[in-house]
């Protein structure tokens, strides 16, 4: 049982990064998200893994496995408090082999919400992006000017929804890049993960990756505690494996 627990823990970590080195995360599964463009409650996204966007924004990713397998991403844009026609949200997803193509192909998608009103979805064509007449099944995006547990001042927050069954077949690693832009603060430029210094929306091989899926840690159990228990399980398991051959040889001698 201990050995099984340790193996489950190792499996939950996910497989190695396949896109841009050092930019990878495992999405947590078992979440139930209310898709409304904001933190519906203080605990809705609290346990989700998160990544920083230059200190001005933060994004999180989870998988809801109830019914269709949906991937949800949240961007909390703490510094954007104004409604501008030039504002935009952007998320890109690629379901291609390692390490990802140098130009978007047909397995690459880019979804944007411009000016908080206009949704645009693009698909790669081998050399760049082609605007689709309508979003594929399962694509959706919503935002709101609201508060969050991380910022009490009303600011822009955005949620993305992907139907992973229809779009990608749920085969990690998946390439991913997220970005947001506040037109009233043009000097700050686009906030992105991976950052613009190392990535480009037009080069999927420079995107980060979703390395796998992680079961959410039960409430009240710290990550450190699980790591310690898993380490102990591995040691105990290895001990028993080392002892077993001696027992077998002794029975043969008898």
Secondary structure as GFF3:
##gff-version 3
##sequence-region A 1 254
A	DSSP	alpha_helix	2	13	.	.	.	ID=ss1
A	DSSP	beta_strand	24	29	.	.	.	ID=ss2
A	DSSP	beta_strand	50	53	.	.	.	ID=ss3
A	DSSP	beta_strand	57	64	.	.	.	ID=ss4
A	DSSP	beta_strand	70	77	.	.	.	ID=ss5
A	DSSP	beta_strand	88	94	.	.	.	ID=ss6
A	DSSP	beta_strand	108	114	.	.	.	ID=ss7
A	DSSP	beta_strand	118	124	.	.	.	ID=ss8
A	DSSP	beta_strand	129	131	.	.	.	ID=ss9
A	DSSP	beta_strand	140	148	.	.	.	ID=ss10
A	DSSP	beta_strand	151	163	.	.	.	ID=ss11
A	DSSP	alpha_helix	164	167	.	.	.	ID=ss12
A	DSSP	beta_strand	174	181	.	.	.	ID=ss13
A	DSSP	three_ten_helix	183	188	.	.	.	ID=ss14
A	DSSP	beta_strand	191	193	.	.	.	ID=ss15
A	DSSP	three_ten_helix	204	206	.	.	.	ID=ss16
A	DSSP	beta_strand	208	215	.	.	.	ID=ss17
A	DSSP	alpha_helix	223	253	.	.	.	ID=ss18
###
